[in-house]
């Protein structure tokens, strides 16, 4: 995997998918700048550099990206709101738009001019199979925000394809991460909720963060230089069933 000496800027890298991607990229020789709002999580990472930063802070994002000049941008920051449109709240909607979509808008807008000067770059947005791909019960706000991530990905890809800049989206199914376990605990019946998630997977198991990281490494590398503007589904067959 040709990632050696490439600079990778990775958001929400403190745990889960972001952490797995950050550490995978270090393994493949990348110079990684790991971003997270939780400084305590960053101290446990095995990465080149880290920075405690809120992806909703446009000024801080612009400064960090300009200073690092990444070849690769990985947008992992996001939140999962539960509920139908009837029980959803406007403040939840606004929060999801800001964190799940506008954070990517901010980082991409900041990094594109730097990638244009280099004549190359790979942008990878973490979306979800719960989006324009499939619907899931009680995921109204989450699903619509992740569908917007796919739209953003395709827009960026088509606008900058002639300048050597690629933009792809990874759409995972249910992945075993700390945030998933927190949501399961919040249901009040962890075991039942976990069984429900596992049972809807045709493979009979959850995805692993390391499996998402493997796909991200491919999309960031020169091996995928003919790949852009796509939503890459990695869901254990959930959306195909």
C-alpha positions in Angstrom: 0.0 0.0 0.0 1.6 3.2 -1.2 1.1 5.6 1.7 4.7 6.2 2.7 5.6 9.9 3.3 2.0 11.0 2.6 0.4 13.4 5.1 -3.0 12.3 6.5 -5.3 14.6 8.4 -7.9 12.5 10.3 -10.8 13.8 12.3 -12.5 12.0 15.2 -9.3 9.9 15.5 -9.5 9.3 19.2 -11.5 6.1 19.1 -13.5 3.7 16.9 -13.2 4.0 13.1 -11.0 7.1 13.2 -8.5 5.5 15.6 -8.3 2.4 13.5 -7.7 4.5 10.3 -5.1 6.6 12.0 -3.1 3.7 13.3 -3.4 1.8 10.1 -2.0 4.7 8.2 0.9 5.0 10.5 1.6 1.3 9.9 1.7 2.0 6.2 4.1 4.9 6.6 1.9 8.0 6.7 2.7 11.1 8.6 -0.6 11.3 10.5 -2.2 14.3 12.3 -4.9 12.9 14.4 -7.7 15.3 15.4 -10.2 14.8 18.2 -12.2 16.9 20.6 -11.2 14.6 23.5 -7.5 15.2 24.4 -7.4 12.3 26.8 -8.2 9.9 23.9 -5.5 11.4 21.7 -2.8 10.7 24.3 -3.4 6.9 23.9 -2.9 6.9 20.1 0.2 5.6 18.4 0.4 8.3 15.7 2.9 10.9 14.4 1.1 14.0 15.7 -2.2 14.8 17.4 -4.2 18.0 18.0 -7.2 18.6 20.3 -9.7 20.4 18.0 -13.4 20.9 17.5 -14.3 20.3 13.9 -17.1 22.8 14.2 -14.5 25.6 14.7 -13.9 26.9 11.2 -10.9 29.1 12.2 -9.2 26.3 14.0 -9.8 23.9 11.1 -8.4 26.3 8.6 -5.3 27.0 10.7 -4.6 23.3 11.4 -5.0 22.2 7.7 -3.0 25.1 6.4 -0.2 24.3 8.8 -0.1 20.6 8.1 -0.7 20.6 4.3 -2.2 17.1 4.0 -2.1 14.9 1.0 -5.0 12.9 2.5 -8.1 14.1 4.3 -10.2 11.6 6.3 -13.5 12.9 7.7 -14.7 10.7 10.5 -16.5 13.0 12.8 -20.2 12.4 13.3 -23.0 11.6 15.7 -26.0 9.2 15.7 -29.4 10.5 16.7 -32.2 8.1 17.2 -35.9 8.4 16.5 -38.4 9.0 13.8 -39.2 12.4 12.3 -42.1 12.8 14.7 -40.0 12.5 17.9 -37.0 14.3 16.6 -36.1 17.8 17.7 -34.9 20.7 15.7 -31.8 21.2 17.9 -30.9 17.5 17.1 -31.3 18.2 13.4 -29.1 21.3 13.6 -26.5 19.4 15.6 -26.4 16.6 13.1 -26.1 19.0 10.2 -23.2 20.8 11.8 -21.2 17.8 13.0 -22.1 15.2 10.3 -22.0 17.5 7.2 -20.7 21.0 7.9 -17.5 19.6 9.5 -16.7 17.9 6.2 -17.6 21.0 4.3 -15.2 23.0 6.5 -12.3 20.6 6.2 -12.7 20.0 2.4 -13.0 23.7 1.7 -9.8 24.2 3.6 -7.8 21.4 2.0 -8.8 21.8 -1.7 -6.6 24.8 -2.4 -3.6 23.0 -0.9 -4.3 19.9 -2.9 -4.7 22.0 -6.1 -1.2 23.4 -5.6 0.2 19.8 -5.3 -1.9 18.6 -8.2 -3.1 15.6 -6.2 -5.0 14.6 -3.1 -7.4 12.0 -1.7 -10.5 12.9 0.4 -12.4 10.2 2.2 -15.7 10.9 3.9 -17.1 8.4 6.4 -20.8 8.1 5.6 -23.1 5.2 6.3 -25.1 2.6 4.5 -28.1 4.2 6.4 -28.4 7.1 4.0 -29.6 7.1 0.4 -28.5 3.5 0.2 -31.0 2.0 2.7 -33.3 3.3 5.5 -33.2 2.0 9.0 -35.9 2.3 11.7 -35.6 5.3 14.1 -32.7 6.9 12.2 -34.4 9.8 10.4 -31.9 12.6 11.2 -28.9 10.3 11.0 -30.0 8.9 7.6 -30.7 12.2 6.0 -27.3 13.6 7.2 -25.4 10.7 5.9 -27.2 10.9 2.5 -26.0 14.4 2.3 -22.4 13.2 2.9 -22.8 11.1 -0.3 -24.0 14.1 -2.2 -21.1 16.2 -1.0 -18.7 13.5 -2.0 -20.0 13.3 -5.5 -20.0 17.1 -5.9 -16.4 17.5 -4.8 -15.3 14.5 -6.9 -16.8 15.9 -10.2 -15.6 19.5 -9.6 -12.0 18.6 -9.0 -11.4 15.4 -10.9 -9.3 17.1 -13.6 -7.0 18.5 -10.9 -5.8 15.2 -9.6 -8.1 15.4 -6.5 -10.2 12.4 -5.7 -13.1 12.2 -3.2 -14.8 9.0 -2.1 -17.2 8.0 0.6 -17.1 4.9 2.8 -20.6 3.6 3.8 -20.2 1.1 6.7 -22.9 -1.0 8.2 -23.0 -1.6 11.9 -19.4 -1.5 13.2 -18.2 -2.6 16.7 -17.0 0.7 18.2 -17.1 2.4 21.6 -19.9 4.7 20.5 -22.0 1.8 19.4 -21.7 0.2 22.9 -22.6 3.5 24.5 -25.8 3.7 22.4 -26.6 0.1 23.3 -26.2 0.8 27.0 -28.5 3.8 26.6 -31.4 1.6 25.4 -31.7 0.1 28.9 -31.4 -3.5 27.5 -27.9 -3.9 26.1 -28.1 -7.6 25.4 -31.3 -7.4 23.4 -30.1 -4.4 21.5 -26.8 -6.1 20.6 -28.6 -9.2 19.5 -30.9 -7.1 17.3 -28.0 -5.5 15.6 -26.2 -8.7 15.0 -29.3 -10.6 13.8 -29.9 -8.0 11.0 -26.5 -8.7 9.6 -26.4 -11.5 7.0 -22.9 -12.5 8.1 -24.1 -12.8 11.7 -21.6 -10.4 13.1 -20.8 -6.7 13.3 -18.1 -5.1 11.2 -14.7 -4.3 12.6 -13.1 -0.8 12.7 -10.0 -2.4 11.2 -12.0 -3.5 8.2 -13.1 0.0 7.5 -9.5 1.2 8.0 -8.3 -1.3 5.3 -10.8 0.2 2.8 -9.7 3.7 3.7 -6.1 2.8 3.2 -6.9 1.6 -0.3 -8.8 4.7 -1.2 -6.1 6.9 0.1 -3.3 5.1 -1.8 -2.1 5.3 -5.3 -3.6 1.8 -5.9 -7.0 3.5 -6.2 -6.0 6.5 -8.4 -8.7 5.7 -10.9 -11.4 5.7 -8.2 -13.4 8.8 -7.3 -16.9 10.0 -6.6 -18.2 6.7 -5.3 -20.0 5.5 -2.1 -18.1 2.3 -1.1 -20.5 0.0 0.8 -18.9 -2.2 3.5 -21.8 -3.6 5.5 -21.5 -7.4 5.5 -24.3 -7.7 2.9 -26.9 -5.8 5.0 -28.0 -3.5 2.1 -28.1 -6.4 -0.3 -30.5 -8.6 1.7 
